[in-house]
Structure formats: C-alpha cells, structure tokens
Amino acid sequence: MEKVEYSVLFEVKKANPNGDPDGDNLPRTDSNGYGFVTQNALKRKMKDLFAAQGNVIYLSKDKEAEEFQYPEEKIQFLVEQSEKLSKETFASELDFEREVKKVLCEVYMDIRLFGSVITTNMKYKLGSKKGDLKNTNVYGAVTVTGATSIYPIETEEHATTKAIPTKREAAKGQNDTMGGSSKFVNHGLYRFDVSVNMLKGEKNGVTEQDIKDLEYALQNLFINDASAARPAGSMNVVNVFKWQHSTKLGDIGSGDIFAALKVTPKPDTMPLCVDDYVVELDPSALPETVTVSQLK
C-alpha cells in the first residue's frame, strides 16, 4: 500500500466540541481566538468507532465491557497467553521487545494505527535468568493534527437550573435551584489533517481493511458521540478530501499536500454556516502522481 493523506472539515453548531478543563470547560481556543480540538479528542472518537465496527482496541472507553481494570493487566495477560512470549527463551531484551510489539500490533488496531507507550512489568526468559521489561513504545503509522476553526469562534454560556435541591442542600437550608451552565460554540467550521505513513504501516501490519475503517471513521466521526454538550446533529463532518500517493514514501511533502486545500470565509461575511465559506482545491500544485478524491 502507498502513502495516503486526508483533510477533514466539520461544522459545530451550538455545541462544545472539546471543553478545556483548565478553563471551566469552555470550548478550547488558541491564543488568537480560533477554536481548537485536541488530536487526542479526535483519536478517541475514531477509536470508539473502530470498536463499534468490531475491531479490538487497546484503550477502550467502555469500562463496563473491559475485562481488566488497568491497561498493564491487559498486557500481562496477552504476554501469558502468547506461546512464544511466555515460553520461549530470548537472547536479549531487544528480541523480547520486538516480539511484544509484533503481538500488540497484531491484536490491537489502535496500536497499529496510532501507536502507544506501554508501561508495565513484563516477565520473560532471558537465557538462564529472568528478564523484566519495564516499558516499550510502538510508533504509529497514522498522525492526526488538532482541529482548528477557519474563523475565530464566539462562545456562549447560559446558566441552567434544576427542579429541586439535593437532600444535602435541603438539610443545610439551601433551597437554591441554580444548576451549572451550558457552554458552547455558536458556529464554527473546523479542519484537521491526517497522514498515513505506510513505511511504519507495513512494519506495524496495517491492512487495507484498517484503512477502510479509518476512512469510515473520518466520514462519520460524530456518530454515537452525542451528549449534553454535543447534542445529536450539532456536530457534522462536511468534507473529507483524500490524497493518494504512488509510493510508500510519498511523492511530495505533507505540508505541500495540505496547502493545496484552502478554506476561507467569503469576503465581507461573518460566517454563520458552511455556505459562508469558500473551499478551494488546487490539484495543479501537486505532482500528477498524486490523485485527489472527495470521500464526502
């Protein structure tokens, strides 16, 4: 498989796409007032969709479905279940670590794609002694940028009330029915970019089905993601552009690829919906060996 890259545009309407815990959970912004969604938040949504499609992932958000309380317990169980890892004698820690990475990538889709830092104590046979691998890391084949809004966002905050006070409040004579507050972005069009390094992908065992599942996740990022902060329909993927290279290494740098897509507000317009933006794709800026398609 050859290198492939994507650019994703999604709209936010009266929703909080990614609250800032250091900022009273207000929607995140950068220093210039542009809306921002962290790459971790985006990858979390992708992983949840991978799991919903039946893929096995290492870090699941569904605690009730998890058999193990801690990730290191899951890794230790995997080592014990592997015939090679549990019974074979290794010549060096490096040999054992390589085999651990191979098994992790075979089992967990999110590790194949995004990589992971694994911290645990893995026991193994090292010659006539016992070895103890403290931690290891897998470099992912897929990198995801944070999402930034095309235009500075305006956030709103509205107080909420509750029907009755809690028992503790009533016992203290506090009959206040004021609740918390709702914080959201009135409107924003956000963009993030994704790159798949197939040299690493080949090493990690990334499959064509993995790429298909990734593309599905990019097009349906907010399916089953609704919450009080993000009501159903308030966040929607608008466009997904795909750049297909002709080699594993890539025909041109990622920066040049992503620069071929320009998204700007229409002149003299305060953007309030997706129709208030101009989306321009310039294939002439790229080599003929790079093909461009629009998945959505």
N, C-alpha and C positions, 0 to 999 in steps of 0.2 A: 504494500500500500504506500501511496505517496503522501507528502505533507498536505494538510488541509487547514484552512482558517475560516473563521466566521466573524461577522459583526451582527449584533442583535440590538434592535430598538424596541423599547417597551414604554407604554404610557401608564402614568399614575394619575388617578382621578379621585380626589378626596380620600386618600389613604396614606398610611405611614409605611413606606416601603422598607425602612430599616432604622429603627429607633436608636438613638445614641444613649447608652446607659450613663454616660458621664454628663449628659445634657438634659436630664429629666425626661428621657425617652422622646425628645423632639426628633423629627426626621433629620438625619445626618446632612450636614452641609460642609463644603470645604471653606477655605479662608476667603474665597471670593463670592460666596453665597450660592454656589451651584450645588444642587442636590447630589448626594453620593450614597451608593450602596456598596458595602464591602464585598470583596471576592469570596470571603467565607460564607456570607449570607447567600450569595448566588449559587455556590457549590453545594450548600446544604439543600437547596431546593432541587438541584439536579440529582443529588444522591437519593433524596426521598422518592423521586420519580423512577430512578434506577430500581430501587427496592420494590416499588409498586408494579414494575414490569417483570418482577420475579428474579431479579439479579441479587446475588449475595453481596452485601456491603459490610465493611469493617465497622464503621461508626454509624450505628443506627440511632435515630431519634425516638424510635418506638421502644421505650423502656419495658413496657409490659410484654412485648414479644421477645425481648432479649433473654437468652438463657443464662448469660453471665452478667454479673453486676459491674465488673470492671474490664476494660479492654485487655489488660495484661493476662487476665484469666482466660480470655478467649484465645490469645496467642499461645499460652502454655498448653491449652487443650489441643490446639492444632498441632503443636510440636509432638505431643504424646501420641496423637492419632496417626502421625506420619511414620510409616515403616522405616523410611530412610533416616529421618531426623532423630527418631527415638532409639534406633538400634545400631545404626552404622557408626563406626569409629572414624572420626575425621582427623586429617593430618594437621590441620591448623584451624584457628578461629575463623579465618577468612573463608575457608572452604565451607564451614558450617553456616556462616553468614550468607554466603551466596545461595546455598540451598534454602535457607529460610526465606530469602527474598523471592526465590522462584516459587515456593509454595504459597506465599502470601499473594503474589500476583496471579497465580492460577485460581485461587479461591475467591479473592475479593476484587470486584470490578472497580470500586472507588480507589483502591490502591494502585491497580494497573493504570488508571487514568490520571489520578491526581497525586499519587504518591502519599507517603505518610512517614512520620517519625514514630518508631516503635520503641517504647521504653518498658522493659521487663527484664526478668532474670530467666534466661533460657538455659537449662542444663543440657549438656551433651557430652559424648565420649570423645576425649582428646588423647589419643594414644592410650597409655595405661592410666591416665588421670581423668579427672572430671573437669569439663570446661564450663564457663558461666558467661554467656553473652549478655551484657547489661542493656544495650540498646543498639538499634540499627535504623537505617532510613532507606526508603525507596524513592527515587526521583521520578516524579510523574511525567507522563507523556503530554498531558494537557495543561496549559496555563490559561488562567482566566483573569482578566483585569477587573477592577472595581467598575461599577456603572456610574457615570457622571451625567447629569442633566445637560441638555443642549443650551438651556437658558436658565439664569438664576431663578430659584424657586421662591414661592411665597408660602409660608407655613401658617396654619391657623390653629388656635387652641380654644376649645369650648368646654366649660365646666359641665359636669354631669351630676345627677342626683340619684339617690337610692330611695326605695319606697319606705323603708323603716330602718331605724338604727339597729345596730347589733346588740346582743344581750349584754355584752361588756359595756358598751356605750350607755345603754339604758340604766345599768346598775350604777354608773357614775353620774347619772342625771344629765347625760349628754344626748339630747334628742335631735341633734343636727342630722339632716338628711343629705347633706352635701357629700357627693362621692368624689371621684377623681376628675380627670379631664381627658378629653379626646383631642389628640394632636395629629394633624395630617397635612399633606401637601395638597393644595387646591388643584394644581395641574403641573405635570412635568413629563417631558419626553427624555428618557434616559438611554444611554448607549454603553455597551461593553463589548469587548473583543475577546475572541478565543483562538488559540493556536494549538494544533496537534503536531507534536514533533514525532515523526514516525521512526526516527532512529531510536529514540527511547521507547516508542511504542512497540517496535519489533523486539527490543530487549525485554520488555515487560509482558509480552504476549498479548498485546491489544489486538482484538479481532475486528472483522468487518461488522459483525453484529454489535460490538461495543460502539463503533462509530455511528451506526444507525440509531442505537439507543440514545447516544449523546445528541444527535440531531433532533430526535423526538423531544428530548428534554428542553432543548433550546427553543423549539417552536411552541412548547406547551408548559412553559416554566412555572406558571401560576395555577395550574390545575391542582385541585385539592389543597390549595395553600391558603384558602380564605380564613380570616379570623376577624375579631372585633376591630383590629387595627387595619385590616386589609379585607373589607367586605367583598363578597363574590362579585366579579366584574369590574372592580375598581383598579385592577392591575392587569394589563393585557399586552402580550407580545404583538408588536405591529409588523416588524420586518425581520427576516433573518437572511443575510447575504452570505454566500459560500464562495470561497476562492479555492480552487483545486490546482495544486502544483503538479508538475510532471515528474518530479523526483522526490525521493525521501528527504533530501537535504533542503529542497525548496529552490525555486527559480529566481527568487528575489526576496529581500528582507521583509519581515513582517511590518515594519514601520511604513515602508512604501506601499504595501498591500492595503493597510488600513487607511492611509492618506488618500487612496483613490475614492473613498466614500466620504462625501461631505454633507453634513446635515446642519442647516442654518434656519433661523426664523425668517419668515417672509419680511421684506423691508417694511419699515414703519408699522410693524404689527406687534402687539402684545400677545404672544402665543397663549391660547386657551384650549386648544385641541390639536390633534395631529395634523389637521388640514392647514394649520398656520405655519407649517414648516416646509422647507424645500429640501428634498432628498436627491442628491446628485451623485451618480456613479460614473466614473471616468475610466472605462476599460483601456483606453488608448495610452494611459500612463503605465500600463503593465505589459510585460512580455506576452507574445502570442501563445506561449506555452502555458500561461495561467488562464484557466477558464473560470468565468464568473456566472453564478446562477443565484436565483432568489427562491429560497425554500418557502418563504411566507411573505 
